[in-house]
Amino acid sequence: MTETLHYRLPWQSSSVYPGAHPGQMVGAGQLFKRHEPLIASPDPRRIDLRASVLDPFSSYRVRVYQQQSSVNVYLLADLSASMGYADKQQTLIRFLLAAANSAFDYGDKFGFIGCTERIEQRWLLPAGQHLGRVSALAKQLERLKFTAGATGLQNASAFLPAERSLVFLLSDCHFPLAQLRAVLGSLQDHDLVPLVLWNRDEYAALPNWGLISFQDMESHASRTLFMRPSLRQKIVAAYRQRQHDLKHIFRAFGNEPLFITEGYNSQTVNRHLQQRAA
Amino acid sequence: MNLAVNTPWALTGLVLALLPLFNSGMRTSPAPWTALIPGDALSAFVVCCLRLCAVAAIAGLVLGMAGLHRTEQSRERIGHGAHIVLLLDRSSSMDNTFAGRAPNGSDDGRDAGGRATHGAVAEESKAAAARRLLTEFVKQRQNDLIGVAEYSTSPLFVIPLTENKNAVQAAIAATATPALGFTHVSKGLGMAISFFEQQSVTGSRIVLLVSDGAAAIDHDSELKLREWFKRQQVRLYWIFLRTAGSPGIFDQPEDSRDDNAGAMPELYLHKFFLGLGSPYQAYEAESPDALKQAIADINRLENLPMHYVEHIPKQDLSAACYSVAAFLLLVLLGVKFCEVKR
């Protein structure tokens, strides 16, 4: 099971290390970037004779090429209790492994920040290239029972590097919109890919008739509903409205969210990633 | 509406009735974020009703176990009627017919064809005729308080003044047992008057003496009876069941030597009653028809407005509690079947 995410950056990485993405560094590459004096980049093989002749100062001009750079990939995960619903936890782990694998395939560094009510040391993985540590983390996550809220997301930017990184935000966004705005505001320095993880069972699989008692996974408050077709439609409409609101906010911060409602599928994620790079 | 319970400590179980307020008793299914579910007034109403049902069901069971009942109550009522004490003669002569013979026919006052018979035809005893007619009388007097006393050698307390007509009729029917020895009328009257002692003076107070003979009343008893009749304001009706050939109450002695209480006790008792100072009426009945006439007379006369207290007996409510609880539990069970299993 090796799913690969083909992420491409619509911006230039500032990383000095060579990698697979367009970078701001000049060096070994295929894409012509500019001419430089020979003294600045002393590579006689790249002397452009035509440009040197045309130079009014009669100095040697050397072609420099854009270096393919690496980028830091982070997975910012919401570990709140609502993420324990149905198969969300498995999806989270699956995505973690897929993202880590892809990042290592590209030669990028991968880091993980898990947020509950605060950010705990044990759910922090600094950017690195060790698959073993990622698998160990995935095993730990499998055993974890999600219980708390997701307020730690607001502090996650403090654990991200200063240079622009690719950040996958995996959450179900079941928290107030104001909190989401704060999170997005703090992550504006980075290239954010929001993945909103929902499950159809939450709203679409409700019965038409009957009594059903819901217990909130985070607050443990229970609510009993007398289900009937009109109420079911109202619930579905409420989720649709919520999706609309979330899209609106994400777009306001320049991020197009991907709603994963019908089971996680790496193809869907890949299509989304390619669309945003195009 | 005075409610009481048999075992008050069982009421501590009422605390259990608060349980449904803390536990809905439903299987909860996890929801990621209930805040996303829009508010629903109907659901809230249904849930509230179900909780109340559960509270009421538990409360009903506990109250049923505690033995909830309504205490005995008295209700003041105003009607037309009287306080009547039936004072029945139980001397053995009452078991004879009006003709002075032992009855040889059926004792229920009806002949083989089922028609009501008249005296000599079916040979109905005086006691049976009195029984039959008094039963009818009691049936007609729905608002009265009626008590029954009997006398023979000594007075017999049968049933105090009560509005329970079934009890009175049963008491009258109980005189069907064979009668006893002698006639001791003064003690019987004393007991009949004593029935009124604890009663308030309202309506008319009647002692209906049904006898077929009399006895001399000694001087002491005479004094006492005079005083009691006056104090209790009792009207006296005497229905004298005269056996054919025996001396009646209105007969004057032919011989002056017979003019004493020993020889003509009926006449002297009548005279004593006339001299009591309280309203008195005597009827001489020589057949069941005459007896019927006398009773109809009394029925017509004695209908003064009366203020009385009706007693409603203790009423057990635990069965009602259990049935209400059972109904509510059925409702809750039905709701349980409507619960969505996820």
Interface residues (C-beta under 8 A of the other chain):
Chain A: S82 Y85 D172 H174 N199 E202 Y203 P207 W209 G210 L211 I212 S213 F214 Q215 D216 M217 E218 S219 A221 S222 R223 T224 L225 F226 M227 R228 L231 K234 I235 A238 Y239 R242
Chain B: S24 M26 R27 T28 S29 P30 A31 P32 W33 T34 A35 L36 I37 P38 D40 L42 S43 V46 V47 V335 C338 E339 V340 R342
